[in-house]
Amino acid sequence: MTLANTGDTVIPNFSNLNAYTPLQPPKQVPLTLSPEQLERISKAESFQELSLIRQELLDAAPLRVLTRAGELAPYTIVVNLIHDNIIRQSILLSVNELAKRGVGTPPVPFAFLSFGSGGRYEQALISDQDNGLVYQLPDHLDAAGREKVHSYFHLLGATIVQGLEEAGYPPCQGNVTCVSQKWRGSVEQWIERLETWATHPIWENARYLLLASDARVLWGESAIFQPVLDRFRQMLTNNAFLMSRLVSNTLHYRVPLGLFGRILPEVNGRFRGAINLKYGIYLPIVNCIRHYALFNGIFCSSSLERLALLREKGIWEKSFCDDVENHFRQLLGLRLVAPLHWEDGQYASNSYIKLGELSADTTTMARTAMKLAIRLQRMTAKLPSVFRG
């Protein structure tokens, strides 16, 4: 069986392009993805080759000349296109690897799922793995046939995770990868899994549901995952208790802003003097946008698309949406320069930025984004009571 690569070749640029004011790009344009580079990715024959391509295309060095978040923001689209294409080729290499080993080709249609920042089109230059597999079991299969299919996708999941690690994507520390039985299975298994998490929304299960809400089919047959999404939406609709558990799961993130608008950097350890951009500003805003979207029946995965629909439906005022979008786009851009602030190659460093290396107006933007994140958290904390009427 041959499975088509059904992933889009262009990352949707949701909402309005004038939400930030980029300056003229420098003469040496960083982070490009030409047709020739795309062809080179598609012809890569090993994960090691993909690793070299990834390092070359996602080289942060040319970004040194860009000191303002508004200048960096447009490059996030290219970054996510590069990640998507490298990961898609990694999946194809994994399928081919099993065929070479005599395991065979995929016995049934399947789809590869991206969660987290990958599911939202928001990956930074350095990214880990948050992924899953879903496949369609024919009704006529007996128990032995079903077990054979499950075994194949267990092997495929292991091959994908190992291959992506070789290509430069470390596995998620929370084990959200398709080698894990929790993130791999048939359509029926996925639906049963979501229902279990929704029925018992303890902190960990609520986290899993939030991850599932960001799912995006990156490779394979997207229609396979649709029944899972449909059931997921049914479970959330008018379910005030579940919604309140999801909200309480994410409001623990502390925004590093003190009295009188003073930014509070880390005071100890390796990141002393830096702020955690990912957990201190970016994710609090992501979570609040997601909650408002889910509460109002918006089930897309991109934060910018969610924001566009919140604006379109009049759930948030247009001026407020524009303000959130302006800051959010700049934060996405700012996340690209974190590797330049440390240059240690460690994934954890990807979350921190040094205040001393930011331009004055970017520091001001970060401060106002923190105030916005705190405002959004306060709004989101009231959502369950508003939802119950």
N, C-alpha and C positions, 0 to 999 in steps of 0.2 A: 504494500500500500504506500502511496506517495502522499505526503501531507504538504499542502501549500503553506508558504509563509504568508499568513494573512495580516501580519502587523502593518500598521500604517508606515509610510516612508517619511511622513512629516509629522512632527509633534504639533498638535493643535495649539494655536496661539490665542487662547481664550481671552475674551473681553477686550478692552480698548488698548490700542497700541500707544496711545499718548498718555498713559498713566504715569510715565516717568519722562524725564527730559535728558536723553543721552547726549553726550558731547560728540564731537567729531572723532571717529576712531583713529588710532595711530596709523602711521604708514605701514608698519608691520602688523598685519591683522592676525591675532591669535585665534586658536580654536576654530579651525575651518573643517568642513566636511564636503569635499568635492566629489563629483562622480567617480573620479579615478580612485579616491580614497575608499569610497563605498565598494568599488569593485575589488580593491585589495582585501577588504574585510571579507567579502563574500567568497574569495578564492583562498583564504587562509586554510591550511591543511592541518594545523595543530593548535593546541591551546597556548603553547609557548609562543607561536607566531602571533596569535591574537594578543598576548601579553605585551609583546614588543610594539604592536600597532597601537594598543591602548595607551602605553606610556608616551608614545610619540604624539598621538592626536590630542591627548589630554595633558600635555606639558603645560604646567602653570607658569613657567618662566616668563613668557611674553606678557603676562598679566601684570608684571611689576610696574609697567608704565601707567597702569590705570589705578588711580588712588581714590576714586569716588564710586560709590555704590551704583549710581545712575549709569556710569560708563560700563559697568560690569554686567548689568541686568540682561542686556540682549543676548549675551553669550550662553545663558542657561539653556536656551532652546537647542543650540548646537551640541552642548554637553550631553543632553538627554538623547539626542539623535545618535550620538556616538555610542553611548552605553547600550541603547536599544539594539543597534546593529551588531555590536560585538557579542551581546548576550544571545541574540537570535542565531548567530553563526555558531556559538558554543553549543547550543541545543542541537543544531544540525550535526555538528561533529560528534556529539554524544550518541545520537541515533545511529550514525554511520559506524561508530566504534563498536556498538553492540552487534551490528550486522557483521562486521569483520571478525568478531569473536565467535560467531556462529550462534549467537543468542536469537537472531532474527530481527525482523522489522516490527514496528508497532502493530500489535494484533488488532487494535481497535482505535477509532479516532480519539485524539486527546488534545489538551491545551495546556500550555505552560503559563502559570500565573505569576505576576509580579505584585508584591505588596509594598507597604511603606512608601518611601520617597520615590521608588521606581514606579509603583502603581499610580502615584500622583504626578508623574512627569517632573519631579523636583530633585533629582539626584545631583550631588555635588561632584567635584572632580574625582574624589576618592569615595567609593561606595562599597557597601557590603552586600551580601545576598539576603533577600527576603522573598522567598518564592515557593511555589507549590505546583502540583500537577492534578488535573482532573481528567477522567476518561469515561467513555460511555460503554457500558456492558450490554451486549445484546440479551434479550429476554430468553433466548433459546439455550444459553450456556448452562451446563450442569455445574455442580460444585467443583469438579476437577478442572473444568474449563475456566471457571472464574478464578480459581487459585493460580492458574497458569498466567492469566492476564495480570493479576496482582503482583506476581513474582517478576514479570517483565518490567513493570513500572517501578518496582523497588530498585531493580538494577539500573534502570534508566535514571531514576532520581539520584542514586549514588554517583553515577557517571557524570551527570550534569553538575552536581555540587563540587565534585573533585575537579572537573574541568574548569569551572568558573573560578575556583580558587587558584588554579594554575594560571588562569588568564588575568588574575589580579583582583578578584572579588572575594574577600574572606567571608566565610559563613557567618550568618547572624549569631551573635552571642546567645540569643534567646532560642536558638535551634529552630527558627522559622525557615526551614528549607525543605525542598521536596524529597530529601532522603528520609525525613521524619514521617512516620505513619500519620501523624496529626495533620500534616499539610499535603497529603497525597491520598488519592482514593477515587472511587467511582462517583458519579453524580449522586447516587443514592447514599453513599457513605458521607459525602459532603453535606447533604441535606440533614441527615441524622446527626452529624457532628454539630452543625449550627443550632439545631433544635436543642441539643443537650446543653450547649453553652448558654443559650437564651433561657432555658428553664432553670439553670443554676448559675446565675450571673455573678459568681464570686469575682474577686478582683482579676484573677488570672483569666477566667473565661470572658469577662468583659473586655479585657485587652485583646483576646483572640477575635472577638466580634468586631472591634474597632479596626484591627488589621484586615479582616475580611472586607470591611466596608471600603477599603482603598484598593481592592483587587482590580487588576487589569490583565486581560489576555494579551500576552506579548508575542506568543508564537502558537500556531496550531489553529484549531477550528473554534472560533469564539462562540458559536451557537451552543457548544457543549456546556458551557458554564451558565447559560441563560436560566435554566430551571433552578439552579442554585441561587442565583441573584433574585429571581422572582420569589422564591420561598423566604429568602432573607428579608426582602422588603415587606412581605406579609407579616413576618414576626415582629417587625419594628412598628408597623402601622398601629397607631392608637394604643401602644403599649407603654403607658406612663412609667410603670415600675422599672421596666428594662431600660428605658431612656434615662431615667434618673441614675441608674447604676453605671451606665456608660459615661455620663457627665462626671460623676464623682470619681471615676477612674483616672481622669486626666487633669483635674484642677489642682493637683498637688505640685505641679511644676512651679518653681519659685522664680519670678522675674527679678533680676538683680538690680533693682532700683530702690534707693532709699528715700529718706525724707528730703524735701526740697529738690527732688529730681536728681539726686546724686547717684551716678552709676557706681555699683558695688562690685569691683573686680575680685577675683580669687586672691586670697591673702596668704595661702600656703601652697607648698608643693610645686610641681613642675610648671603649672599654669598660673603661677603667681603674677598678678597684674593684668591678666586676661579675663575676658568674659566668655561664658559658654553660650555662644550664639545659637546653637542648635536647641538646647533644652531651656535656655533662658528667654529667648525671644521667638525664634522661628516656630518651634513645636507648640507653644501656647496659642499662637495665632492659628496654626493649622488645625489644632483640636477644636477651637471655638468655631471656626468656619464649618468644620465637619459636623459638629453637633447641631448647629443651626440648620444645616442642609438636611440632615437626617430627620430632625424634628418636623421639617416642613416638606417631607416627601421628595427630596432631591437626592438621587442616588447615583450621581456620577462620581468619578474618583479624583479628578484634578481639583485642587483648591481654587485655582483661578476660574475653572468652569463652575464650580459650586458658587463662588462669589458672584459670577456673572448672572446666575439664575436667581440668587438672592436679590440682586438688583432688579432683574427683569420682573420678578414676582412682587416687587414692592415690599419685601419682608424687611429689608434695610433701606434707609434713605439713600438715594443715588449719591449724594455728597459723601455720606459715610462710607459707602462701598468704594468710591473713588479713592478716599483717604486710605482705607485698608489695602486696596490694590496697589497704590503707589508705594506704600511702605513694604508690602509683601514682595513685590518684584525686586525692590532694591535689596531686601534681605537675601533673596535667592542669589542675586549677583554677589553680595558680600560673602556668601558661603564659599564662593569659588576661590577666594584668596587665602583662606585659612592654611592650606599647605605651605604657602610661602612664608607664613609667620613662624613656622617651626622647622620645616625641611628635615623631619626625622623619619618620614615614611610611615608613621604609626597611625592607625585608623582613628584612635581616640583624639589625636591632635586635630582632626578634621572638624571638631566641634567648637574649637576655641579661636578667638581672634585677639590680637594685642591692640589695646586702645591707642598706644603710642604710635602705631604704624598706620593709623587711619587719618584721612584728611579731616579738617575741622567740621566741614559740613556733613561728612559721613558719620562722625561721632554724634553730631546733633540729630541726624536722622535715626541713629540707633537709640538715642534717648527717647525721642518721640515715639518710636516703634514700641519701646518698653511700656510707655504710658498707655499706648493703644492696646497692647497685650493685656495689661492689668484691667483696663476698661472692658475688654472683651471677656475676660475671665469672670468679672462681676456680673456682666450681662448673662453669661452662660450659666452661672450658678443659679440664676432665677428661672431658667428654662423649665425644669420639671414642674414647678408650681404654676407657671403660665400654661403649660401643656395640659395640666389637670383642670384648668379653668378656675 
